[in-house]
Amino acid sequence: MYFLIFIYVILVFYTFLVWKYKYWQTKKIPFVQPQLFFGSIKEVVQGKTHFGVLFRDYYHKFQSVPYFGYFKMREPAIIVKDPELVKNIIIKDFNSFANNDFQVDPQNDPIWAQNVFGQTGERWKKNRHAWTSGLTALKVKSMYDDINAKCDVMTEYLKKHTENNPNEPLEARVLASKLFTDIIVSSVFGMETNSFEDPNNAFINITKSFFISTFLDGIGTYIFMVAPWLGNFLGLRFVSKRVENQLMEVAKILVEKRKKLGLQKTNPFDNLLMNGYKKDSAATEFSTLDVAGLIFGFLFDGTETSAGVSGFMLYAIAANPEVQTKLRAEIDEAYKLNGGKLSHENVYDMQYLDMVFQETLRLYNPALIMQRLCTKPYTLPPVSTAAKPFQVPVGMTVIIPMYALHTDPKYFSEPEKFNPDRFTEEGKSNIQKGAYLAFGDGPRICVGTRLATSQLKISISNIIRNFEVRLAPQMVNNPIKIDPNVFLMRSVDNLWVTFHKRAL
Ligand code: HEM
């Protein structure tokens, strides 16, 4: 009897796992074969391959189709290849794909629930508006002196380091993470840190704790990436309780400060609080949790993405001496023409710097994919002349495989080569629309584009002006391998570079 019940339970469970596996076959749409329990993402589940890299490999297997299906464990989902369709999904037909597929239960994970990225509907609109009005071009420009001052602190640190420990390499992403943390803490939170002198300050520690997760945190994060419904069902969190506690501690300090001094309209963070939370100008109706959520947004959405790009940019500049020589010539010329000091405009006017920046965002974008959820029924054109149009049902995950598009030889010749020359004015105009999505596009385009661009360009100009950067010996002939266990793009190996002071 017990044996029969056991067999029955196993059969029910097995049917539950596989009953959707015929989905793409019945729709006559090419798809990646599923494997029991894992669906089409076994290598991701096993921690062997980054999901962005796996989707790139699938993308190349399905030649000459505009999209194809796969299974996100047991759920059918879709990967869109055609840049025209990509544009429609993220821009023109946004209303059918208004949400990112990364929503958590606010009871389980109150910090992530505060993040614009995972928000939906009116709450998303309101908070997104708060972010965009806190980070306008004008507000970011007004941070220029602050950003520069923090770059000077880094330059002094690097000078001391090269004097005391010549040829001792530094990790490029970690260096940038320290700098961008100090910039955000000062220009946005209105506090002071010197992460070069005090690498264990509260803000740096939050980022470290978030990325150095325990085994259980790791499983939670992974489940949210592949099956948010399961994460919510199991009561898992994307932001662990430990990180939440650390955030709440610093949030308390920020709230107290604002209660004493009031909100400053010119400060991006205060602006966010005014537009996003505060109901009238006299009251301070935001909670410590609101503030903790915002701090997390700045540290994770803002600082770690920018630090990743900066680390790879420095690595690519060190690995390509001809790029470095050309970039330095442009930077030196700009300093010369502007009396030895650059303004915000001068930094934006440097064309080659922008080309190096864009090429870094193409090859080393922190976001390897965009993951949308269908929010309104939508019809995709037939995959082939023999097929019918496909009705995307509400709730289906739609993947925009950014990394695959950015490294497709159809759109970028010799895609693995770091070649800023593809971003000349003429080169840019020839890039297929929808195939290059540095900061995303449409109503969910990155709200931090300006801030990221400014802090990256200013800091790289500073470094290249003052130092020659070289790959540390262990980096030579050691191509980048993408870390499968971090959802943003990170290298498995550290990005070691050495700094050599220039005589100016
Ligand atoms: C080089 C650095 C950065 C890169 C490459 C980057 C890239 C992106 C991308 C690709 C998206 C998704 C867009 C989409 O889904 O269409 C995004 C969204 C977002 N980014 Fe950034 N980002 C960077 C820096 C920043 C900074 C500095 C901030 C804020 C301080 C920020 C805040 C956000 C937020 C809040 C969203 C969600 C927007 C929404 O869903 O409405 N990012 N970013």
Residues whose N, C-alpha, C, O or C-beta is under 5 A from the ligand:
A	BS01	HEM	V116 F117 R128 F298 D301 G302 T305 S306 V309 P366 A367 M370 L437 A438 F439 G440 D441 P443 R444 I445 C446 V447 G448 L451 A452
